[in-house]
Amino acid sequence: MTLDLLPLWTSLRIAAIATCITFVLGVSTAYGMHRYRGRGKVLIEGLLLAPLVLPPTVLGFLLLFLLGTKGPVGRLLTPLGLNPVFTWYAAVITATVVSFPLLYKTALGAFQQLDTDVQAAARTLGAGEWTVFRNIVIPLAAPGLLTGTSLAFARALGEFGATLMLAGNIPGQTQTLPMAIYFAVEGGAFREALIWCGVTLVITLGSLMGINGWLTAATSQKRDRRRQPLGSPRQLPSSPAPTSQGLWVELHKRLPGFTLEVAFHTEDATLGMLGASGAGKSMILRCIAGIETPDTGRIVLNGRVLFDSEQGINVSSCDRNIGYLFQNYALFPHLTAAENIGFALPAHPSTQATVDHHLAALHLSHLEHRYPRQLSGGQQQRVALARVLASRPQLLLLDEPFSALDTHLRNQIENFMVAQLSAYDGMTIFVTHNLEEAYRVCEQLMIVEQGTLSTLRPKHQILAHPETLSIAQLTGCKNFSRLTIKGSHQAWASDWNCTLQLLEPLTPDYSQLGIRAHQIRFIDLEAPGEGSLPANTFPCWLATTRETPHRITLYLKLHQPPAHAADYHLQAEVFKEKWSQLKNQSLPWSIALDPMRIMLLCP
């Protein structure tokens, strides 16, 4: 029996062409739908996926209706001498239509799994949308895209029903393998049908296995791949000459649970932004960087307007010249440490020297060929910092960069970062919910509570005079009491059961008193000497203790012994050396609440 190979070549040609078209349409549509946030998204996706679930005859009839001489599209094509019905490119059209949903859905899933912070990081480094898509999105989504392509090819190769209705069964033109199988069975040539089935199975399984094998091999080779030439995203545009230095921010943005509404101005080299988790700190940074868009407001950096809702100005994040160190570092996983650092640098002979300089400055030279997955948390943090500094931003945003590190590594990286920032000539905003970190790194502190700016002052002033109860709590104060005014400088602390002398005059605005645990004095050990006892001295009994590696927290009851461990008025913190002396003293002890240390707080 002589086997006519035309159906094989016809199927391969039609499937190959349809797969190429489907790849372009499917990937672009999937990326567009991934970023689309408008109305009707569910309806649009339903229409795109409809060919996947429609019966082949229904789909074929709809295509015949649209493209036929009496159809809406066919009427437009007929005067031009174009009539796709019963032609080989009609078979391409049907193969494209039926394979499109597979590639679209696979590509959409691949895009949805990508880390959005990685893409945002590329934009803050000056990469435009095309650069982000080409250099970040496509490489990271490549496994999913290739899998979708192999599925689309297999689907195009096996299309029968819709093709038969629109393209017919024309030997040498539209007679594909499925049609050859169908008509061979209809004519009783079962051996020929079996051969064509075997050929179809080999091609389909071969393409799927080939893609999977290639992806597995590529993943293995990537672990050992050496450095490739650094990318060359476009250079950041130069900013106009500033008319005034500093950062001016006024933001209003509705968020789930609260409204972000802050306004501040800073010219300090390093500003600490302190607040509880979920207070809106990261959202403020993302709005400043252009990753998120405020509902209304204005952002000005060194005289350059980055956002102004009234004037309709919204500079894209790639053009703001603002560096963003993400909490999870957002390194490009398909690039080495050196390639990550060089991503923001233009193609220039000095680029490699710049990369080497930053690698050496952050002690990363021996790690330049490693990928992020091969680096420790501290090493990733240094690569991310080097990448941001290499782009020479006017403003550096650090979003809780130490949160993922252990205590020892956190101290190392913190010291290292402080040294790097001291040589950085731009401004820095450092976000954290850890008071001690903010205090060590920054001179000025900004407190954010539930999307609202509570205060922005030097750190010493905030610690000494927190102004409100919530700020005192956020800055680590543990002792509070409601107050009743008894005189201009005297108050009854109802929760501590004592009357206190105060330095600061009392006004009706104050509702609470506070004193920090480490500022409570144990006068028994301090040898007060001759004369009267210090002001606000009271006898106290120990209710219970709590130990930390270096300190002991003492829970104290004033005036009388406690009834149980939870019966106490104040918490005092002492070093263990002092505790070793204090615990040998007989009760009651005497404590002094220094009037200079007592804080008057508003609600």
RODO-2510 file (C-alpha; in nm, 4 decimals, decimal comma):
residues 603
     n   res          X          Y          Z
     1     m     0,0000     0,0000     0,0000
     2     t     0,1321     0,3398    -0,0998
     3     l     0,0673     0,5989     0,1675
     4     d    -0,0012     0,9532     0,0535
     5     l     0,2005     1,1833     0,2802
     6     l     0,0159     1,5009     0,1836
     7     p    -0,2116     1,4962     0,4907
     8     l     0,0992     1,4831     0,7128
     9     w     0,2668     1,7829     0,5479
    10     t    -0,0610     1,9729     0,5366
    11     s    -0,1220     1,9137     0,9080
    12     l     0,2309     2,0117     1,0071
    13     r     0,2226     2,3288     0,7979
    14     i    -0,1206     2,4375     0,9222
    15     a    -0,0423     2,3530     1,2874
    16     a     0,2946     2,5312     1,2740
    17     i     0,1473     2,8483     1,1250
    18     a    -0,1487     2,8430     1,3626
    19     t     0,0807     2,7911     1,6627
    20     c     0,2964     3,0899     1,5664
    21     i    -0,0102     3,3104     1,5321
    22     t    -0,1578     3,1725     1,8530
    23     f     0,1653     3,2389     2,0434
    24     v     0,1708     3,6064     1,9486
    25     l    -0,2015     3,6580     2,0060
    26     g    -0,2221     3,4404     2,3170
    27     v     0,0772     3,5863     2,5009
    28     s    -0,0098     3,9484     2,4215
    29     t    -0,3762     3,8991     2,5115
    30     a    -0,2901     3,7143     2,8326
    31     y    -0,0489     3,9876     2,9416
    32     g    -0,3044     4,2545     2,8573
    33     m    -0,5775     4,0757     3,0546
    34     h    -0,3358     4,0181     3,3421
    35     r    -0,2888     4,3943     3,3730
    36     y    -0,6477     4,4884     3,2853
    37     r    -0,8489     4,6252     3,5777
    38     g    -1,1517     4,7635     3,3937
    39     r    -1,5094     4,6489     3,3779
    40     g    -1,6334     4,3454     3,1922
    41     k    -1,3214     4,1378     3,2578
    42     v    -1,5234     3,8231     3,3346
    43     l    -1,7240     3,8597     3,0133
    44     i    -1,4138     3,9172     2,8023
    45     e    -1,2407     3,6117     2,9487
    46     g    -1,5529     3,4056     2,8866
    47     l    -1,5481     3,4994     2,5184
    48     l    -1,1759     3,4222     2,4891
    49     l    -1,2202     3,0769     2,6432
    50     a    -1,5454     2,9911     2,4612
    51     p    -1,3725     2,7934     2,1778
    52     l    -1,2382     2,5596     2,4455
    53     v    -1,5872     2,4430     2,5486
    54     l    -1,8036     2,4938     2,2397
    55     p    -1,8837     2,1789     2,0373
    56     p    -1,6670     2,1691     1,7205
    57     t    -1,9700     2,1793     1,4931
    58     v    -2,1073     2,4861     1,6715
    59     l    -1,7703     2,6599     1,6500
    60     g    -1,7321     2,5633     1,2852
    61     f    -2,0781     2,6947     1,2014
    62     l    -2,0087     3,0271     1,3792
    63     l    -1,6850     3,0685     1,1840
    64     l    -1,8645     2,9787     0,8601
    65     f    -2,1360     3,2296     0,9434
    66     l    -1,8828     3,5062     1,0155
    67     l    -1,6465     3,4403     0,7245
    68     g    -1,8911     3,3128     0,4630
    69     t    -1,9975     3,5296     0,1705
    70     k    -2,3178     3,6231     0,3546
    71     g    -2,1542     3,6726     0,6932
    72     p    -2,0611     4,0113     0,8424
    73     v    -1,6874     3,9605     0,7863
    74     g    -1,7276     3,7766     0,4573
    75     r    -1,9267     4,0646     0,3078
    76     l    -1,6361     4,2959     0,3741
    77     l    -1,3802     4,0549     0,2285
    78     t    -1,5694     3,9505    -0,0859
    79     p    -1,5356     4,2879    -0,2691
    80     l    -1,1611     4,2647    -0,2050
    81     g    -1,1457     3,9245    -0,3741
    82     l    -1,0853     3,7459    -0,0442
    83     n    -1,2905     3,4438     0,0505
    84     p    -1,1272     3,2180     0,3115
    85     v    -1,3968     2,9499     0,3045
    86     f    -1,2688     2,6135     0,1724
    87     t    -0,9070     2,7308     0,1489
    88     w    -0,5945     2,6188     0,3302
    89     y    -0,5823     2,9375     0,5330
    90     a    -0,9369     2,8669     0,6521
    91     a    -0,7837     2,5619     0,8150
    92     v    -0,5209     2,7889     0,9731
    93     i    -0,7966     3,0144     1,1062
    94     t    -0,9873     2,7282     1,2677
    95     a    -0,6684     2,5757     1,4125
    96     t    -0,5765     2,9153     1,5575
    97     v    -0,9209     2,9679     1,7079
    98     v    -0,9369     2,6273     1,8795
    99     s    -0,5771     2,6365     2,0087
   100     f    -0,5841     2,9987     2,1274
   101     p    -0,7665     2,9324     2,4601
   102     l    -0,5088     2,6750     2,5697
   103     l    -0,2159     2,9083     2,5167
   104     y    -0,4037     3,2082     2,6553
   105     k    -0,5046     3,0317     2,9766
   106     t    -0,1586     2,8809     3,0311
   107     a     0,0145     3,2133     2,9670
   108     l    -0,2280     3,3957     3,1963
   109     g    -0,1526     3,1474     3,4737
   110     a     0,2212     3,1940     3,4184
   111     f     0,1883     3,5737     3,4411
   112     q    -0,0289     3,5541     3,7536
   113     q     0,2359     3,3485     3,9339
   114     l     0,5069     3,6099     3,8807
   115     d     0,6138     3,8223     4,1761
   116     t     0,4701     4,1685     4,1110
   117     d     0,7397     4,3237     4,3307
   118     v     1,0067     4,1946     4,0907
   119     q     0,8393     4,3792     3,8042
   120     a     0,7902     4,6882     4,0205
   121     a     1,1584     4,6756     4,1150
   122     a     1,2553     4,6805     3,7465
   123     r     1,0357     4,9854     3,6881
   124     t     1,1824     5,1740     3,9837
   125     l     1,5257     5,1032     3,8349
   126     g     1,4242     5,2904     3,5187
   127     a     1,2984     5,0061     3,2987
   128     g     1,0045     5,0917     3,0723
   129     e     0,7117     4,8580     3,0122
   130     w     0,8635     4,6979     2,7027
   131     t     1,1925     4,6380     2,8853
   132     v     1,0092     4,4860     3,1818
   133     f     0,8077     4,2623     2,9502
   134     r     1,1063     4,1533     2,7419
   135     n     1,3756     4,1200     3,0112
   136     i     1,1741     4,0196     3,3186
   137     v     0,8260     3,8883     3,2399
   138     i     0,9037     3,6705     2,9371
   139     p     1,2145     3,5000     3,0853
   140     l     1,0399     3,4252     3,4145
   141     a     0,7186     3,3056     3,2486
   142     a     0,9036     3,1096     2,9766
   143     p     0,8342     2,7599     3,1179
   144     g     0,4601     2,8248     3,1240
   145     l     0,4643     2,9873     2,7806
   146     l     0,6515     2,6964     2,6248
   147     t     0,4149     2,4482     2,7855
   148     g     0,1186     2,6419     2,6497
   149     t     0,2810     2,6512     2,3062
   150     s     0,3229     2,2730     2,2983
   151     l    -0,0399     2,2269     2,4031
   152     a    -0,1557     2,4718     2,1367
   153     f     0,0443     2,2884     1,8694
   154     a    -0,1020     1,9539     1,9731
   155     r    -0,4542     2,0999     1,9698
   156     a    -0,4027     2,2596     1,6281
   157     l    -0,2684     1,9322     1,4916
   158     g    -0,5763     1,7419     1,6056
   159     e    -0,8509     1,9850     1,4999
   160     f    -1,1221     1,8218     1,2883
   161     g    -1,4849     1,9335     1,3269
   162     a    -1,4573     2,3094     1,2850
   163     t    -1,1972     2,2698     1,0094
   164     l    -1,4214     2,0368     0,8117
   165     m    -1,7079     2,2881     0,8193
   166     l    -1,5027     2,5934     0,7282
   167     a    -1,2198     2,4544     0,5164
   168     g    -1,3642     2,1293     0,3850
   169     n    -1,1667     1,8174     0,2940
   170     i    -0,9566     1,9175    -0,0060
   171     p    -0,6629     1,6785    -0,0610
   172     g    -0,3315     1,8606    -0,0599
   173     q    -0,4856     2,1814     0,0752
   174     t    -0,7120     2,1282     0,3746
   175     q    -0,7057     1,7522     0,4276
   176     t    -0,5256     1,7220     0,7588
   177     l    -0,4416     1,4070     0,9522
   178     p    -0,7710     1,3969     1,1486
   179     m    -0,9654     1,4187     0,8218
   180     a    -0,7475     1,1541     0,6582
   181     i    -0,8170     0,9265     0,9561
   182     y    -1,1911     0,9936     0,9455
   183     f    -1,2294     0,9304     0,5733
   184     a    -0,9970     0,6285     0,5837
   185     v    -1,2211     0,4695     0,8452
   186     e    -1,5297     0,5677     0,6467
   187     g    -1,3790     0,3991     0,3389
   188     g    -1,2793     0,0851     0,5298
   189     a    -0,9013     0,1517     0,5135
   190     f    -0,8456     0,0712     0,8815
   191     r    -0,4740     0,0030     0,8350
   192     e    -0,4208     0,3476     0,6855
   193     a    -0,6235     0,5038     0,9661
   194     l    -0,4144     0,3187     1,2237
   195     i    -0,0926     0,4424     1,0652
   196     w    -0,2143     0,8026     1,0671
   197     c    -0,3246     0,7662     1,4295
   198     g     0,0217     0,6423     1,5198
   199     v     0,1859     0,9323     1,3360
   200     t    -0,0398     1,1823     1,5118
   201     l     0,0320     1,0251     1,8502
   202     v     0,4081     1,0285     1,7910
   203     i     0,4093     1,3937     1,6829
   204     t     0,1841     1,5060     1,9694
   205     l     0,3631     1,3156     2,2449
   206     g     0,7000     1,3995     2,0920
   207     s     0,6311     1,7740     2,1041
   208     l     0,5064     1,7590     2,4631
   209     m     0,7953     1,5411     2,5811
   210     g     1,0464     1,7502     2,3896
   211     i     0,9304     2,0725     2,5548
   212     n     0,9257     1,9172     2,9034
   213     g     1,2688     1,7650     2,8507
   214     w     1,4107     2,0918     2,7255
   215     l     1,2709     2,2804     3,0243
   216     t     1,4193     2,0255     3,2647
   217     a     1,7584     2,0472     3,0964
   218     a     1,7460     2,4276     3,0851
   219     t     1,6703     2,4399     3,4574
   220     s     1,9691     2,2176     3,5327
   221     q     2,2026     2,4140     3,3061
   222     k     2,0937     2,7431     3,4587
   223     r     2,2418     2,6410     3,7905
   224     d     2,5854     2,6220     3,6337
   225     r     2,5567     2,9002     3,3766
   226     r     2,8346     3,1535     3,3887
   227     r     2,7951     3,5273     3,3574
   228     q     2,6311     3,6589     3,0429
   229     p     2,6693     4,0164     2,9120
   230     l     2,4804     4,2588     3,1275
   231     g     2,1477     4,3898     3,0010
   232     s     2,1121     4,7423     2,8780
   233     p     1,7823     4,8952     2,9787
   234     r     1,7392     5,2561     2,8860
   235     q     1,9117     5,5260     3,0858
   236     l     1,7065     5,7240     3,3314
   237     p     1,6111     6,0663     3,2006
   238     s     1,7842     6,3527     3,3726
   239     s     1,5717     6,5462     3,6185
   240     p     1,5165     6,9175     3,5710
   241     a     1,7196     7,1478     3,7903
   242     p     1,5505     7,1505     4,1331
   243     t     1,4034     7,4738     4,2569
   244     s     1,4017     7,3558     4,6174
   245     q     1,5494     7,0548     4,7890
   246     g     1,3523     6,7979     4,9842
   247     l     1,0502     6,5752     4,9567
   248     w     0,6949     6,7078     4,9796
   249     v     0,4210     6,4467     5,0103
   250     e     0,0456     6,4869     5,0326
   251     l    -0,1502     6,1637     4,9820
   252     h    -0,5106     6,0552     5,0030
   253     k    -0,5988     5,6980     4,9133
   254     r    -0,8887     5,4795     5,0218
   255     l    -0,7775     5,1377     5,1427
   256     p    -0,9679     4,8401     5,2843
   257     g    -1,0329     4,9206     5,6489
   258     f    -0,9085     5,2806     5,6544
   259     t    -0,8143     5,5817     5,4445
   260     l    -0,4494     5,6725     5,3932
   261     e    -0,4203     6,0473     5,4437
   262     v    -0,0767     6,1919     5,5164
   263     a     0,1098     6,5137     5,4437
   264     f     0,4741     6,5787     5,5312
   265     h     0,7943     6,7452     5,4156
   266     t     1,1487     6,6340     5,4866
   267     e     1,4976     6,7391     5,3869
   268     d     1,6776     6,5031     5,6242
   269     a     1,9242     6,2514     5,4906
   270     t     1,7467     5,9592     5,6611
   271     l     1,3875     5,9696     5,7814
   272     g     1,2487     5,6792     5,9840
   273     m     0,8857     5,5828     5,9301
   274     l     0,7570     5,3965     6,2336
   275     g     0,4215     5,2278     6,2743
   276     a     0,2443     4,9048     6,3494
   277     s     0,1946     4,6412     6,0802
   278     g    -0,0882     4,7433     5,8493
   279     a    -0,0652     5,1129     5,9381
   280     g    -0,0045     5,2125     5,5747
   281     k     0,3733     5,2582     5,5780
   282     s     0,4464     5,0418     5,2739
   283     m     0,1592     5,1994     5,0808
   284     i     0,3092     5,5440     5,1391
   285     l     0,6378     5,4230     4,9910
   286     r     0,4648     5,2584     4,6956
   287     c     0,2776     5,5801     4,6191
   288     i     0,5986     5,7836     4,6375
   289     a     0,7730     5,5351     4,4054
   290     g     0,4830     5,5372     4,1580
   291     i     0,3985     5,1699     4,2068
   292     e     0,0566     5,2696     4,3437
   293     t    -0,1460     5,5763     4,2512
   294     p    -0,3100     5,7956     4,5207
   295     d    -0,6704     5,9005     4,4738
   296     t    -0,5690     6,2621     4,5242
   297     g    -0,2599     6,4477     4,6380
   298     r     0,0760     6,5826     4,5321
   299     i     0,4342     6,4497     4,5462
   300     v     0,7334     6,6750     4,4765
   301     l     1,0976     6,5631     4,4943
   302     n     1,3699     6,8298     4,4824
   303     g     1,1389     7,0690     4,3004
   304     r     1,0202     6,8139     4,0448
   305     v     0,6484     6,7293     4,0498
   306     l     0,6048     6,3517     4,0397
   307     f     0,2327     6,3404     4,1069
   308     d    -0,0379     6,6041     4,1121
   309     s    -0,3992     6,4932     4,0917
   310     e    -0,5267     6,8437     4,0147
   311     q    -0,2859     6,8998     3,7257
   312     g    -0,3150     6,5419     3,5982
   313     i     0,0569     6,4721     3,6494
   314     n     0,1600     6,1133     3,7273
   315     v     0,5208     6,0404     3,6336
   316     s     0,5740     5,6682     3,5754
   317     s     0,7830     5,4820     3,8304
   318     c     1,0567     5,4198     3,5718
   319     d     1,1084     5,7967     3,5328
   320     r     1,0973     5,9067     3,8988
   321     n     1,4606     5,8250     3,9818
   322     i     1,3551     5,6714     4,3133
   323     g     1,5184     5,3541     4,4387
   324     y     1,3062     5,1007     4,6239
   325     l     1,4519     4,8253     4,8418
   326     f     1,1613     4,5849     4,8804
   327     q     1,0934     4,3914     5,1979
   328     n     1,1461     4,0644     5,0105
   329     y     1,4354     4,2210     4,8087
   330     a     1,2600     4,1414     4,4718
   331     l     1,5775     4,0246     4,2996
   332     f     1,5457     3,9014     3,9420
   333     p     1,5670     3,5226     3,9886
   334     h     1,6920     3,4547     3,6337
   335     l     1,9858     3,6977     3,6658
   336     t     2,3084     3,6559     3,8606
   337     a     2,4140     3,8923     4,1372
   338     a     2,6259     4,0931     3,8906
   339     e     2,3468     4,1037     3,6340
   340     n     2,0993     4,2218     3,8976
   341     i     2,3292     4,5089     3,9918
   342     g     2,3954     4,5984     3,6286
   343     f     2,0288     4,5905     3,5276
   344     a     1,9791     4,9630     3,5846
   345     l     2,3014     5,0669     3,4127
   346     p     2,3143     5,1771     3,0473
   347     a     2,5227     4,9943     2,7882
   348     h     2,8634     5,1586     2,8280
   349     p     3,2246     5,0400     2,8547
   350     s     3,2361     5,1597     3,2153
   351     t     2,9305     4,9553     3,3169
   352     q     3,1290     4,6498     3,4178
   353     a     3,3661     4,8617     3,6244
   354     t     3,0670     5,0143     3,8052
   355     v     2,9232     4,6712     3,8766
   356     d     3,2597     4,5481     4,0055
   357     h     3,2858     4,8552     4,2289
   358     h     2,9506     4,7871     4,3939
   359     l     3,0269     4,4177     4,4261
   360     a     3,3510     4,4979     4,6047
   361     a     3,1959     4,7709     4,8210
   362     l     2,9363     4,5297     4,9557
   363     h     3,1765     4,2335     4,9778
   364     l     2,9979     4,0422     4,7013
   365     s     3,2786     3,9917     4,4489
   366     h     3,2997     3,6173     4,5172
   367     l     2,9231     3,5855     4,4623
   368     e     2,8910     3,7700     4,1312
   369     h     2,8005     3,4575     3,9290
   370     r     2,5453     3,3228     4,1764
   371     y     2,1706     3,3422     4,1344
   372     p     1,9415     3,4732     4,4115
   373     r     1,8353     3,1200     4,5065
   374     q     2,2030     3,0431     4,5792
   375     l     2,2410     3,3362     4,8195
   376     s     2,1587     3,3676     5,1879
   377     g     1,9137     3,6277     5,3140
   378     g     2,1908     3,8689     5,4065
   379     q     2,3629     3,8244     5,0713
   380     q     2,0371     3,8860     4,8864
   381     q     1,9838     4,2000     5,0916
   382     r     2,3287     4,3301     4,9961
   383     v     2,2726     4,2543     4,6273
   384     a     1,9389     4,4364     4,6389
   385     l     2,0997     4,7346     4,8121
   386     a     2,3854     4,7414     4,5605
   387     r     2,1355     4,7269     4,2736
   388     v     1,9436     5,0238     4,4092
   389     l     2,2548     5,2306     4,4851
   390     a     2,4003     5,1576     4,1398
   391     s     2,1052     5,3364     3,9800
   392     r     2,2027     5,6547     4,1743
   393     p     1,8486     5,7539     4,2794
   394     q     1,7631     6,0889     4,4324
   395     l     1,5520     5,9158     4,6966
   396     l     1,6030     5,5698     4,8487
   397     l     1,3047     5,3856     4,9986
   398     l     1,3813     5,0986     5,2375
   399     d     1,0760     4,8875     5,3234
   400     e     1,1519     4,6878     5,6407
   401     p     1,4727     4,5472     5,4906
   402     f     1,5696     4,3527     5,8042
   403     s     1,2397     4,1784     5,8767
   404     a     1,3398     3,8463     5,7173
   405     l     1,6799     3,8209     5,8918
   406     d     1,7791     3,6508     6,2135
   407     t     1,9069     3,8614     6,5036
   408     h     2,2803     3,8176     6,4411
   409     l     2,2533     3,8759     6,0676
   410     r     2,0179     4,1683     6,1238
   411     n     2,2792     4,3459     6,3381
   412     q     2,5510     4,2820     6,0812
   413     i     2,3463     4,4058     5,7872
   414     e     2,2146     4,7030     5,9822
   415     n     2,5672     4,8207     6,0650
   416     f     2,6697     4,7660     5,7062
   417     m     2,3721     4,9592     5,5709
   418     v     2,4314     5,2521     5,8049
   419     a     2,7870     5,2736     5,6744
   420     q     2,6652     5,2655     5,3134
   421     l     2,3994     5,5303     5,3730
   422     s     2,6533     5,7624     5,5319
   423     a     2,8257     5,7824     5,1920
   424     y     2,4969     5,8152     4,9986
   425     d     2,4284     6,1721     4,8868
   426     g     2,0506     6,1332     4,8432
   427     m     1,7623     6,1143     5,0882
   428     t     1,6417     5,7919     5,2488
   429     i     1,3107     5,6841     5,4008
   430     f     1,3501     5,3835     5,6271
   431     v     1,0280     5,1966     5,7126
   432     t     1,0103     4,9687     6,0146
   433     h     0,7836     4,8713     6,3020
   434     n     1,0880     4,8212     6,5277
   435     l     1,1612     5,1276     6,7411
   436     e     1,5192     5,0287     6,8192
   437     e     1,6037     4,9879     6,4486
   438     a     1,4542     5,3249     6,3638
   439     y     1,6326     5,4898     6,6556
   440     r     1,9733     5,3527     6,5560
   441     v     1,9443     5,4306     6,1839
   442     c     1,7531     5,7619     6,1725
   443     e     1,7670     6,1060     6,3280
   444     q     1,4093     6,2055     6,2443
   445     l     1,1107     5,9791     6,3060
   446     m     0,7661     5,9870     6,1498
   447     i     0,4868     5,7967     6,3258
   448     v     0,2067     5,6541     6,1116
   449     e    -0,1119     5,5201     6,2706
   450     q    -0,3942     5,3712     6,0636
   451     g    -0,3020     5,5744     5,7575
   452     t    -0,2582     5,9022     5,9450
   453     l     0,0618     6,0898     6,0266
   454     s     0,0766     6,1367     6,4046
   455     t     0,4049     6,3257     6,4306
   456     l     0,7351     6,3965     6,2555
   457     r     1,0101     6,5159     6,4908
   458     p     1,3658     6,4368     6,5996
   459     k     1,3828     6,0966     6,7657
   460     h     1,4977     6,2367     7,1021
   461     q     1,1910     6,4603     7,1224
   462     i     0,9510     6,1794     7,0348
   463     l     1,0981     5,9493     7,2994
   464     a     1,0993     6,2186     7,5662
   465     h     0,7625     6,3777     7,4781
   466     p     0,5451     6,1389     7,2762
   467     e     0,2416     6,3718     7,3106
   468     t    -0,0292     6,1055     7,2766
   469     l    -0,1061     5,7719     7,4355
   470     s    -0,0810     5,5837     7,1059
   471     i     0,2615     5,7297     7,0224
   472     a     0,3872     5,6424     7,3702
   473     q     0,2652     5,2852     7,3258
   474     l     0,4191     5,2611     6,9806
   475     t     0,7528     5,3857     7,1129
   476     g     0,7693     5,1182     7,3810
   477     c     0,6215     5,2750     7,6953
   478     k     0,4541     5,0120     7,9168
   479     n     0,3275     5,2087     8,2178
   480     f     0,0115     5,4207     8,1866
   481     s    -0,2440     5,5610     8,4230
   482     r    -0,5506     5,7784     8,3950
   483     l    -0,5062     6,1088     8,5732
   484     t    -0,7174     6,3475     8,7791
   485     i    -0,5910     6,7037     8,8120
   486     k    -0,5375     6,8036     9,1778
   487     g    -0,3325     7,1161     9,1164
   488     s    -0,1321     7,2938     8,8479
   489     h     0,1579     7,0513     8,9033
   490     q    -0,0097     6,7691     9,0900
   491     a    -0,2191     6,4767     8,9646
   492     w    -0,3840     6,1658     9,1022
   493     a    -0,2788     5,8530     8,9052
   494     s    -0,5827     5,6348     8,9553
   495     d    -0,4336     5,3196     8,7979
   496     w    -0,1219     5,3466     9,0140
   497     n    -0,3057     5,4524     9,3328
   498     c    -0,0752     5,7470     9,4055
   499     t    -0,0465     6,1240     9,3882
   500     l     0,2352     6,2567     9,1688
   501     q     0,4260     6,5841     9,1601
   502     l     0,4895     6,7045     8,8039
   503     l     0,7236     6,9561     8,6442
   504     e     0,5004     7,0383     8,3498
   505     p     0,1789     7,2334     8,4241
   506     l    -0,1404     7,0334     8,3820
   507     t    -0,4192     7,1274     8,1409
   508     p    -0,7538     6,9598     8,0645
   509     d    -0,6040     6,8291     7,7374
   510     y    -0,4074     6,5637     7,9259
   511     s    -0,5857     6,2425     8,0140
   512     q    -0,3025     5,9957     8,0836
   513     l     0,0320     5,9694     8,2587
   514     g     0,3156     5,7488     8,1446
   515     i     0,6661     5,6487     8,2479
   516     r     0,9056     5,4141     8,0728
   517     a     1,0020     5,0937     8,2496
   518     h     1,3765     5,1596     8,2470
   519     q     1,3311     5,5069     8,4012
   520     i     1,1899     5,3852     8,7338
   521     r     1,4539     5,4300     9,0067
   522     f     1,5164     5,1930     9,2968
   523     i     1,6466     5,4359     9,5560
   524     d     1,7480     5,1654     9,8042
   525     l     2,0505     5,0937     9,5845
   526     e     2,1294     5,4536     9,5064
   527     a     2,2217     5,5679     9,8583
   528     p     2,0117     5,8833     9,8634
   529     g     2,2137     6,0101    10,1543
   530     e     2,1060     6,2786    10,3915
   531     g     1,7962     6,4872    10,3507
   532     s     1,4493     6,4074    10,2269
   533     l     1,3632     6,1361     9,9789
   534     p     1,3166     6,2211     9,6099
   535     a     0,9747     6,3371     9,4931
   536     n     0,7213     6,0664     9,4104
   537     t     0,8867     5,7990     9,6252
   538     f     0,6641     5,5043     9,7142
   539     p     0,7020     5,1659     9,8813
   540     c     0,6469     4,8686     9,6495
   541     w     0,6243     4,4885     9,6554
   542     l     0,7260     4,2450     9,3840
   543     a     0,4405     4,0578     9,2160
   544     t     0,6375     3,8584     8,9575
   545     t     0,9328     3,8799     8,7197
   546     r     1,0019     3,8111     8,3533
   547     e     1,3501     3,7418     8,2210
   548     t     1,5164     3,8358     7,8912
   549     p     1,8778     3,7565     7,7942
   550     h     2,0107     4,0794     7,9465
   551     r     1,7321     4,2312     8,1565
   552     i     1,4720     4,1486     8,4169
   553     t     1,1220     4,2985     8,4062
   554     l     0,9821     4,3522     8,7571
   555     y     0,6063     4,3783     8,8120
   556     l     0,5511     4,6022     9,1140
   557     k     0,2546     4,6745     9,3448
   558     l     0,2566     5,0078     9,5308
   559     h     0,1698     5,0568     9,8989
   560     q     0,0781     4,6939     9,9800
   561     p     0,1719     4,3379     9,8885
   562     p     0,0089     4,1886     9,5772
   563     a    -0,2683     3,9322     9,6052
   564     h    -0,1454     3,7346     9,3028
   565     a     0,1038     3,7578     9,0131
   566     a    -0,1267     3,9704     8,7991
   567     d    -0,1891     4,2204     9,0799
   568     y     0,0594     4,4984     8,9993
   569     h     0,0747     4,8685     8,9107
   570     l     0,4037     4,9230     8,7270
   571     q     0,6661     4,7444     8,5179
   572     a     1,0323     4,8263     8,5826
   573     e     1,3279     4,7013     8,3794
   574     v     1,6756     4,6514     8,5278
   575     f     1,9933     4,4866     8,4067
   576     k     2,0694     4,1493     8,5589
   577     e     2,3657     4,2902     8,7514
   578     k     2,1345     4,5274     8,9340
   579     w     1,8763     4,2534     8,9862
   580     s     2,1383     4,0379     9,1582
   581     q     2,1694     4,3130     9,4213
   582     l     1,8036     4,4102     9,4390
   583     k     1,6662     4,0601     9,4952
   584     n     1,8619     4,0329     9,8206
   585     q     1,6952     4,3443     9,9636
   586     s     1,4019     4,2918    10,1953
   587     l     1,0551     4,4057    10,0886
   588     p     0,9099     4,6585    10,0599
   589     w     1,1473     4,8350     9,8255
   590     s     1,1296     5,2061     9,7522
   591     i     1,0933     5,3415     9,4002
   592     a     1,1001     5,6982     9,2726
   593     l     0,8994     5,8211     8,9719
   594     d     1,1137     6,1136     8,8620
   595     p     0,8930     6,4155     8,7718
   596     m     1,1295     6,4818     8,4796
   597     r     1,0530     6,1342     8,3404
   598     i     0,6757     6,1367     8,3769
   599     m     0,5044     6,1977     8,0442
   600     l     0,1745     6,3846     8,0128
   601     l    -0,0304     6,2362     7,7301
   602     c    -0,3317     6,3395     7,5297
   603     p    -0,5912     6,0808     7,4200
***
